[in-house]
Amino acid sequence: MSISQLLANTIKRYELYDRKATHYLLNALMFEEYSDFERAIINYETAYNSSNSDILLVSKAINEYYLGNDLAALKIFESIPKLPGQLLKYKYYQYLLSNIERKEYVSTELLNELIDLYSNDSSKSKLKEGLFLLEKLLKNYMKYNDASDFELFIKDAINRDISQVHKEYFSAVLFKFYSKVEKDDDKVTKYVDDLIRNYKDSDYKHLVFVYDELIDSKSLENAEKVFGILKKVRYLDPEYYIFDYAIETAKGNSKKARKILSYAQDSFPGIFFELLSLQQFLDQKEIKNATILFNQLLVKYHDDVQIYQRYIISLIENNFIDKAIEIYEITISKFPDQNTLMNNYAYLLAEQGKDLNKAIALAISVVEKEPNNISFLDTLAWIHYLNGDYEKAEEYINRTFALSGISLDPNSKEMYEHYTKIKLKLNKLEDIDKMKINELTITLHDCVYSAMSLLR
C-alpha cells in the first residue's frame, strides 16, 4: 500500500528496484509514522542511494523540515534538478504551511511566484491559485494602511480565473468592505443589484451572507431585494421563516414578526424558534410572557446553557438589569466552568456599580483559569479602575496589551479606551503616545474572517 501510494508521485517504478531500496523505504515510512524523523531521514537516504529516485529526497527534505531544519530541507529541494519546478515549490510551501509557528519563513516573493505559477496556461490550477491568493490575503491584511490598496487586491482576486468557491469568498469580503469599512451605500446597492441579476451563478451561502449583513447594517431596501431571491429557493422551510422574521423585525413590524414565529413553531417545533420568541417578548417589554416561556424552556432543556445566555443577553439589551443579574446568579451556580459567562457577569456588575467586590472576585477567578485571555485581563483591569485602584488596573491593562492579538479583537477599541483612561489617571501620557491601535486592521479583520463560512 505504501509503495503504491508513492508510485503516484514519481515516474519511476518501485517494483524494478532492488530489495534493499524497498526495505529501507518501508523502514523510513514506519519511522515517519512514529515521528522518529531522524531515523526516517537515514533510511530515506539509504533507499535513495539504491534507487536514485528523486521522490525519496523530497521525503527526506520533508523530515528535515519536521525536525526544524528549514535550511537543510530547502537545500535538499534545491539540489533536485529532475523534479518539476512547480512541484518543488508547491511541496515545500505546502509543508511550510503545515506548521503555523513557522509561517513567517515563507517569503512574499515565493508566494507571488506560486500565484503566478498556477495562473499560467501550462500549469492551470484554479483551486491552488485561489489557495495562495487567500494565503497572501491572510498574511498581509494587517499591513494595509490604505483601504484602497486592500480593495485593489480583492478586486484583482475576483477578476482572476480562480475556483468558484474562492471567487465567492473574495466577493463576500469585498461586499463587507463596502458595507463596514467604506460604508458606501452606492457601492453596496450596485453590488446587490449585480448579485440579484446573476444570483443563479452564486452560492446560496453567499446570498445568505449578504442578506445578514444588509439586515445588520439596516440597509432594508437592499435586504428586500435579496429576500425576494431567498424566499424563492427556501419557500416555507425553516430558513424561509428565519429570513422573513429577520426583515419584519428590522422594519419594526412586531405583530407580523410574531405571526411568522407562530407559523414557524407550528411547522418546525424546537428550541430555535422558541428562543426567537423569547427574544421578541423582551424586545416588546413583555417581561411576564418572557419569564413564563423561559421557565417552560428550562423544563424541556434544563442543561442547555445557551438558553440562559440568550435570555441574559436579551434582558441586558432591553435594560432589565436586575433580572439579568438574578439569572446570572442562577446560571453561574449551575454552570461554574463557564468562564466567559462569569467574566461577562463581572463586567456587568462593575459597569452597573452593583457589587464591585464580587465583580473583582469573579474576574480574578477567570483570569487565574485563563491568564492569557485578553478579554478577561481587560475586564479585571477595568473593574480595578472603577474601584479606584489605578495601579492594579495598570498592571492588568499592560498585560492585556502585551499579548499578541489585541489589534484583532473585536473589542479592541473599547480596550484601548480603558487603556487610555487608566493611563490618564496615572498621568502617563507618554504611554498613550506610544500605544496605538490600527482601526483599519480591526475592520479588515472582520471582513476577512466573517466570510470564512463560505470557504468551509
Phi, psi and omega in degrees: 000317180296318181295316181296328177294318180289330179303329181292344185252007183213154178274351182273158183253116185294333182291347178271352181281162178283167185297329181297315180298315181296319180301311183287330175298313180294324175299316182298316179298322179294313180296323178297320179300325181265013178062026174266077191289331180296313179287331175298318179299315180300316181289323176297320181295318178295318179296322179295319180299330179273329187254334184060032179268120182300331182297334178289328175292324176300314179297321178296317180298320180298320178292326173298320178297317180300328179280355180093006182268072186298316182294321178296319179297314181297322180298319178296314180302315184290345181271001185259093184288334186276345183283131180304140185303319183291325177291319178304307184292317182294316181299313182296316181295320180302317181283332175296322180293337185292342179242103187297333183289342183248019181301327186296344180284346180281118184282153176298324180298316180296320180297316178296322177299318181294320178297315179295321182301316184269005177257354181268166188292330186284339180223055186292125175210097186296321182293317182291321178298317177298321179299316182286328173296319177298316180298321178296319177298313183294331180279336192242350187296335180286347183266354181286126174256349181233121183299329182294328178293321177297316180298319179298319179298313182296316179298319178298318180298317181295324183283349178285160179272067183260180181297152182298322182294322177289325178297318177298318181297307182297325178296317178296321177298316180298318179299313181294328176299314178297322185281318189258329183263301180284330183052049184258103184298323181295317179292322178297314181296317178298318179300313181297316180297319177295320180296318180296318181297326186244028189297333181292339178270354184260152176288145180302319181296330177295316178299317180296317179303312181295318181298313180300320180293321179294320176297315182297323182269006178063027175271073193285330178296316177291324178299322178300320180298313182292322178300325177302327178279316183299321183288341174290320185267350181228036186297123175059025167258174185307319183292329176303313181295323179297313180297317181296316180297318183299315185284325178292324176296316180298328179277353179085014179272075188295322181294318179293321179298321180293322177297319179300315178297321180297315177298318182296317181293324177295321184276326184224075180297144180154177191292329187300306183288334175294321178292324175295322177295319177301315178301315184292322176304316182289322177300329179267011178062026179266072187295326180295313178296322178297318180296317179299313181294320179302314179295324176295320179295322180295328178295319183277325186230058191292341181255014182263106185294334183295334177297314178298314183298313181297321180295314181299313181301315180295322177298316181293316180301330182257015172068027171267068190293314181299320178293322178297317178297319178300316181288324175303315181301315179296319187290313182290335175290322182278328182234073186291347181265004180275087186296318180296321177300314180295321178298315181294324177294316178301317181296318179298313180302316182294314182297326181272355180064034187274309184202085186294326179297317178293320180300316179297316181299316179295316182295319178298319183296320181283328176294322177298325180282323181227078187294345181252014178276110187295329178294319180292319179297318179298318179300313181296319178300316184291323179294319176298322178298311181296335179273358177086006179263082190288329178294315177296319179301317180295320180304315184278328178288328175295319178295323178300311185278348176283337181276143178292155177101353182298324183285350181256351183286137180297342179262018185302319182297318179294319178298320180293323175298318176299314180303313183297315182294321179295315181293325178296320178298328180266004179059039180252070184293330181295328177293322179294319180296325182284329187260115177230152172244146181268102183294330177296318179301318181298315181288324177294323177302318179297318179298314186292316189268337179290337180273000183299334180300331179293326178287323182296000000 
